[in-house]
Amino acid sequence: MNPTAIFLPALAMAVLTFFVWWRMYFTRVGQMKRDRIHPQAVASSAQSTALLTDSRAADNFRNLFE
């Protein structure tokens, strides 16, 4: 067995986390521009839940760290 094969799942998880973060970033920035939401208005998670409608990427990102 290849000793470096143990690092492949960790690399896959890092790539998945980066992809979900990228998706969340562009989804949120797009919605904030479209709805004219000031970034300070979504500083906490409670505020962002109240103002932002699409939270699928944020929920997925949060679950990756649980």
All heavy atoms as TSV, in Angstrom:
chain	resi	resn	atom	element	x	y	z
A	1	MET	N	N	0.843	-1.186	0.000
A	1	MET	CA	C	0.000	0.000	0.000
A	1	MET	C	C	0.884	1.245	0.000
A	1	MET	O	O	1.886	1.312	0.675
A	1	MET	CB	C	-0.911	-0.023	1.226
A	1	MET	CG	C	-1.796	1.167	1.317
A	1	MET	SD	S	-2.957	1.019	2.673
A	1	MET	CE	C	-4.403	1.550	1.850
A	2	ASN	N	N	0.445	2.223	-0.722
A	2	ASN	CA	C	1.168	3.482	-0.845
A	2	ASN	C	C	0.997	4.301	0.439
A	2	ASN	O	O	-0.126	4.598	0.834
A	2	ASN	CB	C	0.624	4.232	-2.046
A	2	ASN	CG	C	1.443	5.455	-2.386
A	2	ASN	OD1	O	2.413	5.780	-1.717
A	2	ASN	ND2	N	1.042	6.129	-3.444
A	3	PRO	N	N	2.085	4.684	1.106
A	3	PRO	CA	C	1.946	5.438	2.366
A	3	PRO	C	C	1.363	6.839	2.196
A	3	PRO	O	O	0.826	7.410	3.138
A	3	PRO	CB	C	3.366	5.510	2.921
A	3	PRO	CG	C	4.265	5.095	1.840
A	3	PRO	CD	C	3.471	4.373	0.794
A	4	THR	N	N	1.436	7.397	1.027
A	4	THR	CA	C	0.875	8.737	0.836
A	4	THR	C	C	-0.622	8.693	0.542
A	4	THR	O	O	-1.269	9.739	0.491
A	4	THR	CB	C	1.591	9.468	-0.307
A	4	THR	OG1	O	1.448	8.707	-1.510
A	4	THR	CG2	C	3.065	9.676	0.016
A	5	ALA	N	N	-1.182	7.507	0.365
A	5	ALA	CA	C	-2.608	7.384	0.065
A	5	ALA	C	C	-3.480	7.822	1.231
A	5	ALA	O	O	-4.647	8.146	1.049
A	5	ALA	CB	C	-2.941	5.950	-0.328
A	6	ILE	N	N	-2.925	7.852	2.416
A	6	ILE	CA	C	-3.700	8.270	3.586
A	6	ILE	C	C	-4.023	9.764	3.533
A	6	ILE	O	O	-4.983	10.224	4.156
A	6	ILE	CB	C	-2.961	7.898	4.890
A	6	ILE	CG1	C	-3.917	7.967	6.063
A	6	ILE	CG2	C	-1.766	8.788	5.109
A	6	ILE	CD1	C	-3.391	7.306	7.313
A	7	PHE	N	N	-3.258	10.527	2.782
A	7	PHE	CA	C	-3.478	11.969	2.693
A	7	PHE	C	C	-4.513	12.355	1.642
A	7	PHE	O	O	-4.958	13.498	1.611
A	7	PHE	CB	C	-2.156	12.689	2.417
A	7	PHE	CG	C	-1.175	12.542	3.536
A	7	PHE	CD1	C	-0.024	11.785	3.365
A	7	PHE	CD2	C	-1.403	13.143	4.764
A	7	PHE	CE1	C	0.882	11.639	4.390
A	7	PHE	CE2	C	-0.506	13.000	5.795
A	7	PHE	CZ	C	0.643	12.242	5.612
A	8	LEU	N	N	-4.894	11.432	0.787
A	8	LEU	CA	C	-5.865	11.750	-0.265
A	8	LEU	C	C	-7.234	12.133	0.282
A	8	LEU	O	O	-7.831	13.094	-0.219
A	8	LEU	CB	C	-5.962	10.592	-1.253
A	8	LEU	CG	C	-4.722	10.381	-2.112
A	8	LEU	CD1	C	-4.914	9.179	-3.026
A	8	LEU	CD2	C	-4.389	11.609	-2.911
A	9	PRO	N	N	-7.801	11.460	1.297
A	9	PRO	CA	C	-9.081	11.928	1.842
A	9	PRO	C	C	-9.001	13.325	2.452
A	9	PRO	O	O	-9.939	14.119	2.317
A	9	PRO	CB	C	-9.425	10.884	2.906
A	9	PRO	CG	C	-8.692	9.673	2.505
A	9	PRO	CD	C	-7.426	10.170	1.865
A	10	ALA	N	N	-7.885	13.637	3.097
A	10	ALA	CA	C	-7.719	14.976	3.667
A	10	ALA	C	C	-7.643	16.026	2.559
A	10	ALA	O	O	-8.216	17.115	2.681
A	10	ALA	CB	C	-6.471	15.035	4.537
A	11	LEU	N	N	-6.969	15.701	1.483
A	11	LEU	CA	C	-6.890	16.611	0.344
A	11	LEU	C	C	-8.266	16.793	-0.297
A	11	LEU	O	O	-8.654	17.919	-0.636
A	11	LEU	CB	C	-5.897	16.084	-0.684
A	11	LEU	CG	C	-5.744	16.915	-1.953
A	11	LEU	CD1	C	-5.172	18.288	-1.626
A	11	LEU	CD2	C	-4.887	16.185	-2.958
A	12	ALA	N	N	-9.015	15.707	-0.414
A	12	ALA	CA	C	-10.358	15.801	-0.982
A	12	ALA	C	C	-11.259	16.664	-0.103
A	12	ALA	O	O	-12.055	17.457	-0.619
A	12	ALA	CB	C	-10.951	14.408	-1.144
A	13	MET	N	N	-11.138	16.532	1.203
A	13	MET	CA	C	-11.946	17.338	2.115
A	13	MET	C	C	-11.568	18.816	2.023
A	13	MET	O	O	-12.442	19.691	2.075
A	13	MET	CB	C	-11.773	16.828	3.543
A	13	MET	CG	C	-12.707	17.445	4.510
A	13	MET	SD	S	-14.370	16.907	4.137
A	13	MET	CE	C	-15.188	17.368	5.611
A	14	ALA	N	N	-10.282	19.100	1.882
A	14	ALA	CA	C	-9.839	20.487	1.741
A	14	ALA	C	C	-10.358	21.090	0.441
A	14	ALA	O	O	-10.809	22.239	0.423
A	14	ALA	CB	C	-8.312	20.548	1.796
A	15	VAL	N	N	-10.334	20.332	-0.637
A	15	VAL	CA	C	-10.839	20.825	-1.920
A	15	VAL	C	C	-12.344	21.055	-1.836
A	15	VAL	O	O	-12.861	22.072	-2.325
A	15	VAL	CB	C	-10.479	19.844	-3.059
A	15	VAL	CG1	C	-11.214	20.184	-4.339
A	15	VAL	CG2	C	-8.984	19.833	-3.282
A	16	LEU	N	N	-13.070	20.133	-1.213
A	16	LEU	CA	C	-14.513	20.291	-1.054
A	16	LEU	C	C	-14.840	21.524	-0.213
A	16	LEU	O	O	-15.735	22.303	-0.555
A	16	LEU	CB	C	-15.116	19.049	-0.403
A	16	LEU	CG	C	-16.606	19.113	-0.092
A	16	LEU	CD1	C	-17.406	19.178	-1.384
A	16	LEU	CD2	C	-17.022	17.927	0.737
A	17	THR	N	N	-14.105	21.730	0.868
A	17	THR	CA	C	-14.325	22.890	1.724
A	17	THR	C	C	-14.064	24.188	0.960
A	17	THR	O	O	-14.835	25.148	1.064
A	17	THR	CB	C	-13.429	22.810	2.966
A	17	THR	OG1	O	-13.703	21.594	3.650
A	17	THR	CG2	C	-13.663	23.977	3.901
A	18	PHE	N	N	-12.994	24.219	0.179
A	18	PHE	CA	C	-12.702	25.414	-0.609
A	18	PHE	C	C	-13.791	25.665	-1.631
A	18	PHE	O	O	-14.211	26.810	-1.821
A	18	PHE	CB	C	-11.353	25.280	-1.310
A	18	PHE	CG	C	-11.031	26.453	-2.185
A	18	PHE	CD1	C	-10.636	27.659	-1.636
A	18	PHE	CD2	C	-11.147	26.367	-3.564
A	18	PHE	CE1	C	-10.359	28.761	-2.432
A	18	PHE	CE2	C	-10.871	27.452	-4.373
A	18	PHE	CZ	C	-10.479	28.643	-3.799
A	19	PHE	N	N	-14.289	24.631	-2.307
A	19	PHE	CA	C	-15.338	24.792	-3.313
A	19	PHE	C	C	-16.626	25.319	-2.680
A	19	PHE	O	O	-17.263	26.220	-3.216
A	19	PHE	CB	C	-15.603	23.474	-4.034
A	19	PHE	CG	C	-16.724	23.571	-5.021
A	19	PHE	CD1	C	-16.564	24.243	-6.214
A	19	PHE	CD2	C	-17.956	23.006	-4.745
A	19	PHE	CE1	C	-17.588	24.350	-7.131
A	19	PHE	CE2	C	-18.996	23.106	-5.645
A	19	PHE	CZ	C	-18.820	23.776	-6.836
A	20	VAL	N	N	-17.001	24.781	-1.512
A	20	VAL	CA	C	-18.225	25.238	-0.840
A	20	VAL	C	C	-18.057	26.678	-0.363
A	20	VAL	O	O	-18.980	27.484	-0.461
A	20	VAL	CB	C	-18.593	24.288	0.322
A	20	VAL	CG1	C	-19.716	24.858	1.165
A	20	VAL	CG2	C	-18.983	22.922	-0.217
A	21	TRP	N	N	-16.870	27.022	0.146
A	21	TRP	CA	C	-16.623	28.406	0.564
A	21	TRP	C	C	-16.732	29.345	-0.633
A	21	TRP	O	O	-17.340	30.415	-0.538
A	21	TRP	CB	C	-15.228	28.535	1.185
A	21	TRP	CG	C	-14.876	29.956	1.485
A	21	TRP	CD1	C	-15.249	30.689	2.570
A	21	TRP	CD2	C	-14.122	30.838	0.646
A	21	TRP	NE1	N	-14.762	31.970	2.451
A	21	TRP	CE2	C	-14.070	32.091	1.294
A	21	TRP	CE3	C	-13.487	30.684	-0.574
A	21	TRP	CZ2	C	-13.402	33.172	0.746
A	21	TRP	CZ3	C	-12.830	31.772	-1.111
A	21	TRP	CH2	C	-12.795	32.998	-0.445
A	22	TRP	N	N	-16.171	28.966	-1.771
A	22	TRP	CA	C	-16.226	29.773	-2.987
A	22	TRP	C	C	-17.668	29.979	-3.421
A	22	TRP	O	O	-18.075	31.094	-3.754
A	22	TRP	CB	C	-15.405	29.066	-4.066
A	22	TRP	CG	C	-15.354	29.768	-5.373
A	22	TRP	CD1	C	-14.559	30.823	-5.709
A	22	TRP	CD2	C	-16.126	29.469	-6.533
A	22	TRP	NE1	N	-14.796	31.186	-7.008
A	22	TRP	CE2	C	-15.755	30.369	-7.538
A	22	TRP	CE3	C	-17.094	28.516	-6.816
A	22	TRP	CZ2	C	-16.320	30.356	-8.799
A	22	TRP	CZ3	C	-17.655	28.502	-8.071
A	22	TRP	CH2	C	-17.267	29.406	-9.039
A	23	ARG	N	N	-18.448	28.906	-3.398
A	23	ARG	CA	C	-19.863	28.982	-3.785
A	23	ARG	C	C	-20.636	29.892	-2.824
A	23	ARG	O	O	-21.446	30.715	-3.244
A	23	ARG	CB	C	-20.456	27.582	-3.786
A	23	ARG	CG	C	-21.925	27.527	-3.947
A	23	ARG	CD	C	-22.312	27.175	-5.360
A	23	ARG	NE	N	-23.734	26.881	-5.424
A	23	ARG	CZ	C	-24.599	27.686	-6.034
A	23	ARG	NH1	N	-24.178	28.767	-6.615
A	23	ARG	NH2	N	-25.862	27.386	-6.068
A	24	MET	N	N	-20.380	29.738	-1.524
A	24	MET	CA	C	-21.069	30.557	-0.528
A	24	MET	C	C	-20.712	32.040	-0.708
A	24	MET	O	O	-21.580	32.910	-0.632
A	24	MET	CB	C	-20.703	30.118	0.890
A	24	MET	CG	C	-21.384	30.921	1.975
A	24	MET	SD	S	-20.904	30.455	3.632
A	24	MET	CE	C	-19.202	30.955	3.662
A	25	TYR	N	N	-19.446	32.323	-0.953
A	25	TYR	CA	C	-18.996	33.702	-1.123
A	25	TYR	C	C	-19.722	34.380	-2.278
A	25	TYR	O	O	-20.291	35.463	-2.120
A	25	TYR	CB	C	-17.479	33.723	-1.343
A	25	TYR	CG	C	-16.937	35.094	-1.626
A	25	TYR	CD1	C	-16.738	36.001	-0.595
A	25	TYR	CD2	C	-16.627	35.489	-2.921
A	25	TYR	CE1	C	-16.238	37.269	-0.855
A	25	TYR	CE2	C	-16.133	36.742	-3.189
A	25	TYR	CZ	C	-15.940	37.631	-2.149
A	25	TYR	OH	O	-15.447	38.875	-2.398
A	26	PHE	N	N	-19.729	33.743	-3.433
A	26	PHE	CA	C	-20.339	34.370	-4.596
A	26	PHE	C	C	-21.861	34.404	-4.507
A	26	PHE	O	O	-22.492	35.326	-5.017
A	26	PHE	CB	C	-19.873	33.695	-5.888
A	26	PHE	CG	C	-18.468	34.080	-6.245
A	26	PHE	CD1	C	-17.428	33.183	-6.086
A	26	PHE	CD2	C	-18.182	35.351	-6.690
A	26	PHE	CE1	C	-16.125	33.536	-6.389
A	26	PHE	CE2	C	-16.882	35.723	-7.002
A	26	PHE	CZ	C	-15.858	34.810	-6.848
A	27	THR	N	N	-22.453	33.434	-3.833
A	27	THR	CA	C	-23.900	33.458	-3.639
A	27	THR	C	C	-24.295	34.613	-2.732
A	27	THR	O	O	-25.235	35.364	-3.020
A	27	THR	CB	C	-24.390	32.135	-3.031
A	27	THR	OG1	O	-24.009	31.073	-3.888
A	27	THR	CG2	C	-25.885	32.123	-2.854
A	28	ARG	N	N	-23.569	34.772	-1.633
A	28	ARG	CA	C	-23.896	35.849	-0.684
A	28	ARG	C	C	-23.616	37.221	-1.255
A	28	ARG	O	O	-24.418	38.138	-1.098
A	28	ARG	CB	C	-23.109	35.657	0.615
A	28	ARG	CG	C	-23.704	34.607	1.479
A	28	ARG	CD	C	-23.096	34.645	2.832
A	28	ARG	NE	N	-23.812	33.734	3.703
A	28	ARG	CZ	C	-23.614	33.660	4.989
A	28	ARG	NH1	N	-22.718	34.433	5.561
A	28	ARG	NH2	N	-24.296	32.818	5.721
A	29	VAL	N	N	-22.484	37.384	-1.901
A	29	VAL	CA	C	-22.159	38.696	-2.474
A	29	VAL	C	C	-23.174	39.066	-3.547
A	29	VAL	O	O	-23.625	40.212	-3.615
A	29	VAL	CB	C	-20.716	38.714	-3.022
A	29	VAL	CG1	C	-20.463	39.945	-3.870
A	29	VAL	CG2	C	-19.725	38.650	-1.884
A	30	GLY	N	N	-23.566	38.089	-4.350
A	30	GLY	CA	C	-24.566	38.360	-5.381
A	30	GLY	C	C	-25.899	38.775	-4.792
A	30	GLY	O	O	-26.533	39.721	-5.270
A	31	GLN	N	N	-26.332	38.083	-3.752
A	31	GLN	CA	C	-27.609	38.446	-3.133
A	31	GLN	C	C	-27.518	39.784	-2.414
A	31	GLN	O	O	-28.466	40.574	-2.455
A	31	GLN	CB	C	-28.064	37.368	-2.158
A	31	GLN	CG	C	-29.431	37.674	-1.583
A	31	GLN	CD	C	-29.925	36.594	-0.649
A	31	GLN	OE1	O	-29.245	35.630	-0.370
A	31	GLN	NE2	N	-31.122	36.774	-0.150
A	32	MET	N	N	-26.391	40.061	-1.781
A	32	MET	CA	C	-26.244	41.336	-1.084
A	32	MET	C	C	-26.231	42.500	-2.071
A	32	MET	O	O	-26.781	43.560	-1.781
A	32	MET	CB	C	-24.978	41.318	-0.224
A	32	MET	CG	C	-25.119	40.415	0.980
A	32	MET	SD	S	-23.597	40.159	1.873
A	32	MET	CE	C	-23.328	41.773	2.556
A	33	LYS	N	N	-25.630	42.320	-3.238
A	33	LYS	CA	C	-25.655	43.371	-4.258
A	33	LYS	C	C	-27.057	43.527	-4.841
A	33	LYS	O	O	-27.516	44.635	-5.062
A	33	LYS	CB	C	-24.668	43.044	-5.374
A	33	LYS	CG	C	-23.237	43.298	-5.005
A	33	LYS	CD	C	-22.330	43.015	-6.166
A	33	LYS	CE	C	-20.886	43.281	-5.796
A	33	LYS	NZ	N	-19.971	42.990	-6.913
A	34	ARG	N	N	-27.704	42.403	-5.096
A	34	ARG	CA	C	-29.033	42.438	-5.701
A	34	ARG	C	C	-30.057	43.090	-4.774
A	34	ARG	O	O	-30.883	43.881	-5.207
A	34	ARG	CB	C	-29.455	41.007	-6.043
A	34	ARG	CG	C	-30.626	40.874	-6.918
A	34	ARG	CD	C	-30.870	39.430	-7.370
A	34	ARG	NE	N	-30.751	38.444	-6.305
A	34	ARG	CZ	C	-29.753	37.563	-6.171
A	34	ARG	NH1	N	-28.763	37.564	-7.040
A	34	ARG	NH2	N	-29.719	36.691	-5.187
A	35	ASP	N	N	-30.000	42.761	-3.470
A	35	ASP	CA	C	-30.963	43.286	-2.503
A	35	ASP	C	C	-30.480	44.548	-1.803
A	35	ASP	O	O	-31.166	45.066	-0.923
A	35	ASP	CB	C	-31.296	42.224	-1.457
A	35	ASP	CG	C	-31.982	41.018	-2.066
A	35	ASP	OD1	O	-32.532	41.142	-3.179
A	35	ASP	OD2	O	-31.964	39.953	-1.426
A	36	ARG	N	N	-29.291	45.028	-2.151
A	36	ARG	CA	C	-28.679	46.216	-1.552
A	36	ARG	C	C	-28.608	46.115	-0.026
A	36	ARG	O	O	-29.066	46.998	0.700
A	36	ARG	CB	C	-29.427	47.470	-1.983
A	36	ARG	CG	C	-29.274	47.769	-3.441
A	36	ARG	CD	C	-29.834	49.127	-3.792
A	36	ARG	NE	N	-29.553	49.442	-5.171
A	36	ARG	CZ	C	-30.466	49.444	-6.131
A	36	ARG	NH1	N	-31.717	49.146	-5.851
A	36	ARG	NH2	N	-30.138	49.743	-7.360
A	37	ILE	N	N	-28.008	45.027	0.439
A	37	ILE	CA	C	-27.818	44.792	1.873
A	37	ILE	C	C	-26.398	45.209	2.229
A	37	ILE	O	O	-25.437	44.757	1.604
A	37	ILE	CB	C	-28.045	43.308	2.226
A	37	ILE	CG1	C	-29.464	42.885	1.869
A	37	ILE	CG2	C	-27.764	43.066	3.697
A	37	ILE	CD1	C	-29.704	41.399	2.002
A	38	HIS	N	N	-26.260	46.062	3.225
A	38	HIS	CA	C	-24.942	46.505	3.676
A	38	HIS	C	C	-24.254	45.345	4.402
A	38	HIS	O	O	-24.898	44.624	5.163
A	38	HIS	CB	C	-25.089	47.713	4.610
A	38	HIS	CG	C	-23.782	48.377	4.870
A	38	HIS	ND1	N	-22.967	48.003	5.898
A	38	HIS	CD2	C	-23.147	49.391	4.220
A	38	HIS	CE1	C	-21.878	48.763	5.881
A	38	HIS	NE2	N	-21.983	49.608	4.871
A	39	PRO	N	N	-22.947	45.133	4.204
A	39	PRO	CA	C	-22.256	44.017	4.854
A	39	PRO	C	C	-22.338	44.044	6.383
A	39	PRO	O	O	-22.364	42.995	7.024
A	39	PRO	CB	C	-20.808	44.172	4.391
A	39	PRO	CG	C	-20.898	44.917	3.117
A	39	PRO	CD	C	-22.086	45.812	3.246
A	40	GLN	N	N	-22.392	45.226	6.968
A	40	GLN	CA	C	-22.493	45.309	8.423
A	40	GLN	C	C	-23.846	44.820	8.926
A	40	GLN	O	O	-23.982	44.423	10.073
A	40	GLN	CB	C	-22.241	46.748	8.883
A	40	GLN	CG	C	-21.973	46.882	10.355
A	40	GLN	CD	C	-20.711	46.149	10.771
A	40	GLN	OE1	O	-19.755	46.039	10.017
A	40	GLN	NE2	N	-20.715	45.634	11.982
A	41	ALA	N	N	-24.847	44.803	8.061
A	41	ALA	CA	C	-26.180	44.350	8.454
A	41	ALA	C	C	-26.251	42.841	8.631
A	41	ALA	O	O	-27.188	42.340	9.235
A	41	ALA	CB	C	-27.205	44.790	7.415
A	42	VAL	N	N	-25.272	42.109	8.110
A	42	VAL	CA	C	-25.247	40.649	8.252
A	42	VAL	C	C	-23.979	40.207	8.990
A	42	VAL	O	O	-23.386	39.182	8.670
A	42	VAL	CB	C	-25.355	39.951	6.883
A	42	VAL	CG1	C	-26.721	40.139	6.290
A	42	VAL	CG2	C	-24.294	40.440	5.931
A	43	ALA	N	N	-23.589	40.974	9.990
A	43	ALA	CA	C	-22.358	40.684	10.713
A	43	ALA	C	C	-22.468	39.424	11.569
A	43	ALA	O	O	-21.494	38.692	11.717
A	43	ALA	CB	C	-21.971	41.873	11.581
A	44	SER	N	N	-23.626	39.152	12.109
A	44	SER	CA	C	-23.777	37.946	12.932
A	44	SER	C	C	-24.628	36.921	12.186
A	44	SER	O	O	-25.311	37.235	11.216
A	44	SER	CB	C	-24.426	38.290	14.273
A	44	SER	OG	O	-25.768	38.651	14.082
A	45	SER	N	N	-24.582	35.696	12.658
A	45	SER	CA	C	-25.340	34.644	11.979
A	45	SER	C	C	-26.843	34.848	12.131
A	45	SER	O	O	-27.612	34.491	11.237
A	45	SER	CB	C	-24.934	33.274	12.515
A	45	SER	OG	O	-25.235	33.174	13.889
A	46	ALA	N	N	-27.284	35.430	13.235
A	46	ALA	CA	C	-28.717	35.697	13.416
A	46	ALA	C	C	-29.192	36.751	12.430
A	46	ALA	O	O	-30.284	36.627	11.858
A	46	ALA	CB	C	-28.987	36.153	14.848
A	47	GLN	N	N	-28.379	37.766	12.216
A	47	GLN	CA	C	-28.746	38.803	11.255
A	47	GLN	C	C	-28.735	38.266	9.830
A	47	GLN	O	O	-29.614	38.585	9.034
A	47	GLN	CB	C	-27.786	39.986	11.357
A	47	GLN	CG	C	-27.898	40.759	12.644
A	47	GLN	CD	C	-26.772	41.764	12.775
A	47	GLN	OE1	O	-25.673	41.552	12.269
A	47	GLN	NE2	N	-27.047	42.857	13.465
A	48	SER	N	N	-27.754	37.441	9.510
A	48	SER	CA	C	-27.693	36.903	8.154
A	48	SER	C	C	-28.836	35.936	7.887
A	48	SER	O	O	-29.351	35.871	6.774
A	48	SER	CB	C	-26.350	36.230	7.899
A	48	SER	OG	O	-26.211	35.087	8.712
A	49	THR	N	N	-29.273	35.200	8.899
A	49	THR	CA	C	-30.408	34.303	8.730
A	49	THR	C	C	-31.680	35.095	8.457
A	49	THR	O	O	-32.526	34.671	7.671
A	49	THR	CB	C	-30.601	33.431	9.985
A	49	THR	OG1	O	-29.380	32.758	10.273
A	49	THR	CG2	C	-31.688	32.413	9.792
A	50	ALA	N	N	-31.809	36.247	9.098
A	50	ALA	CA	C	-33.000	37.056	8.918
A	50	ALA	C	C	-33.031	37.754	7.554
A	50	ALA	O	O	-34.099	37.908	6.968
A	50	ALA	CB	C	-33.094	38.099	10.030
A	51	LEU	N	N	-31.875	38.157	7.034
A	51	LEU	CA	C	-31.850	38.956	5.806
A	51	LEU	C	C	-31.587	38.161	4.533
A	51	LEU	O	O	-32.123	38.483	3.484
A	51	LEU	CB	C	-30.799	40.059	5.927
A	51	LEU	CG	C	-31.105	41.155	6.947
A	51	LEU	CD1	C	-29.943	42.124	7.040
A	51	LEU	CD2	C	-32.364	41.892	6.560
A	52	LEU	N	N	-30.749	37.136	4.626
A	52	LEU	CA	C	-30.394	36.376	3.427
A	52	LEU	C	C	-31.333	35.190	3.263
A	52	LEU	O	O	-31.567	34.442	4.207
A	52	LEU	CB	C	-28.940	35.901	3.511
A	52	LEU	CG	C	-27.905	37.014	3.626
A	52	LEU	CD1	C	-26.519	36.429	3.829
A	52	LEU	CD2	C	-27.929	37.893	2.401
A	53	THR	N	N	-31.862	35.019	2.078
A	53	THR	CA	C	-32.861	33.978	1.856
A	53	THR	C	C	-32.249	32.629	1.503
A	53	THR	O	O	-32.738	31.604	1.951
A	53	THR	CB	C	-33.823	34.398	0.728
A	53	THR	OG1	O	-33.061	34.669	-0.447
A	53	THR	CG2	C	-34.613	35.622	1.130
A	54	ASP	N	N	-31.182	32.593	0.723
A	54	ASP	CA	C	-30.572	31.334	0.308
A	54	ASP	C	C	-29.414	31.004	1.240
A	54	ASP	O	O	-28.336	31.573	1.146
A	54	ASP	CB	C	-30.077	31.436	-1.129
A	54	ASP	CG	C	-29.619	30.101	-1.677
A	54	ASP	OD1	O	-29.900	29.070	-1.039
A	54	ASP	OD2	O	-28.992	30.099	-2.739
A	55	SER	N	N	-29.621	30.065	2.142
A	55	SER	CA	C	-28.584	29.717	3.112
A	55	SER	C	C	-28.056	28.307	2.917
A	55	SER	O	O	-27.396	27.770	3.802
A	55	SER	CB	C	-29.130	29.873	4.532
A	55	SER	OG	O	-30.145	28.910	4.751
A	56	ARG	N	N	-28.307	27.695	1.777
A	56	ARG	CA	C	-27.871	26.313	1.555
A	56	ARG	C	C	-26.359	26.173	1.585
A	56	ARG	O	O	-25.829	25.265	2.231
A	56	ARG	CB	C	-28.415	25.797	0.232
A	56	ARG	CG	C	-29.921	25.638	0.233
A	56	ARG	CD	C	-30.417	25.218	-1.104
A	56	ARG	NE	N	-30.174	26.312	-2.041
A	56	ARG	CZ	C	-30.409	26.254	-3.336
A	56	ARG	NH1	N	-30.889	25.163	-3.861
A	56	ARG	NH2	N	-30.166	27.291	-4.114
A	57	ALA	N	N	-25.636	27.057	0.914
A	57	ALA	CA	C	-24.177	26.969	0.894
A	57	ALA	C	C	-23.591	27.249	2.274
A	57	ALA	O	O	-22.643	26.594	2.698
A	57	ALA	CB	C	-23.605	27.933	-0.134
A	58	ALA	N	N	-24.168	28.190	3.000
A	58	ALA	CA	C	-23.680	28.502	4.347
A	58	ALA	C	C	-23.931	27.341	5.299
A	58	ALA	O	O	-23.078	27.023	6.135
A	58	ALA	CB	C	-24.342	29.767	4.870
A	59	ASP	N	N	-25.081	26.701	5.167
A	59	ASP	CA	C	-25.369	25.536	6.004
A	59	ASP	C	C	-24.420	24.391	5.683
A	59	ASP	O	O	-23.937	23.705	6.589
A	59	ASP	CB	C	-26.815	25.087	5.812
A	59	ASP	CG	C	-27.816	26.100	6.314
A	59	ASP	OD1	O	-27.435	26.950	7.154
A	59	ASP	OD2	O	-28.980	26.049	5.871
A	60	ASN	N	N	-24.144	24.183	4.411
A	60	ASN	CA	C	-23.213	23.134	4.014
A	60	ASN	C	C	-21.819	23.432	4.534
A	60	ASN	O	O	-21.129	22.540	5.038
A	60	ASN	CB	C	-23.201	23.017	2.493
A	60	ASN	CG	C	-22.462	21.807	2.005
A	60	ASN	OD1	O	-21.796	21.115	2.763
A	60	ASN	ND2	N	-22.557	21.548	0.725
A	61	PHE	N	N	-21.380	24.681	4.441
A	61	PHE	CA	C	-20.061	25.071	4.930
A	61	PHE	C	C	-19.954	24.856	6.440
A	61	PHE	O	O	-18.950	24.357	6.934
A	61	PHE	CB	C	-19.803	26.538	4.576
A	61	PHE	CG	C	-18.413	26.996	4.843
A	61	PHE	CD1	C	-17.364	26.577	4.040
A	61	PHE	CD2	C	-18.136	27.851	5.884
A	61	PHE	CE1	C	-16.075	26.994	4.278
A	61	PHE	CE2	C	-16.850	28.292	6.124
A	61	PHE	CZ	C	-15.812	27.852	5.317
A	62	ARG	N	N	-20.994	25.208	7.169
A	62	ARG	CA	C	-21.018	25.026	8.621
A	62	ARG	C	C	-20.963	23.535	8.973
A	62	ARG	O	O	-20.279	23.128	9.905
A	62	ARG	CB	C	-22.257	25.679	9.221
A	62	ARG	CG	C	-22.243	25.722	10.728
A	62	ARG	CD	C	-23.441	26.438	11.313
A	62	ARG	NE	N	-23.661	27.764	10.740
A	62	ARG	CZ	C	-24.719	28.105	10.000
A	62	ARG	NH1	N	-25.671	27.241	9.754
A	62	ARG	NH2	N	-24.841	29.326	9.542
A	63	ASN	N	N	-21.658	22.711	8.213
A	63	ASN	CA	C	-21.683	21.286	8.484
A	63	ASN	C	C	-20.355	20.613	8.173
A	63	ASN	O	O	-20.023	19.581	8.774
A	63	ASN	CB	C	-22.788	20.594	7.679
A	63	ASN	CG	C	-24.157	20.877	8.247
A	63	ASN	OD1	O	-24.292	21.162	9.425
A	63	ASN	ND2	N	-25.178	20.790	7.399
A	64	LEU	N	N	-19.576	21.172	7.271
A	64	LEU	CA	C	-18.264	20.595	6.979
A	64	LEU	C	C	-17.340	20.670	8.193
A	64	LEU	O	O	-16.424	19.861	8.323
A	64	LEU	CB	C	-17.610	21.328	5.787
A	64	LEU	CG	C	-18.139	20.927	4.421
A	64	LEU	CD1	C	-17.575	21.879	3.364
A	64	LEU	CD2	C	-17.778	19.504	4.094
A	65	PHE	N	N	-17.542	21.617	9.068
A	65	PHE	CA	C	-16.691	21.779	10.237
A	65	PHE	C	C	-17.252	21.122	11.489
A	65	PHE	O	O	-16.630	21.188	12.549
A	65	PHE	CB	C	-16.413	23.259	10.493
A	65	PHE	CG	C	-15.513	23.848	9.473
A	65	PHE	CD1	C	-16.010	24.629	8.452
A	65	PHE	CD2	C	-14.150	23.602	9.503
A	65	PHE	CE1	C	-15.175	25.164	7.486
A	65	PHE	CE2	C	-13.303	24.127	8.553
A	65	PHE	CZ	C	-13.820	24.912	7.533
A	66	GLU	N	N	-18.400	20.495	11.380
A	66	GLU	CA	C	-18.969	19.804	12.551
A	66	GLU	C	C	-18.478	18.382	12.624
A	66	GLU	O	O	-18.079	17.773	11.700
A	66	GLU	CB	C	-20.485	19.820	12.492
A	66	GLU	CG	C	-21.056	21.184	12.759
A	66	GLU	CD	C	-22.565	21.192	12.732
A	66	GLU	OE1	O	-23.183	20.163	12.420
A	66	GLU	OE2	O	-23.137	22.247	13.040
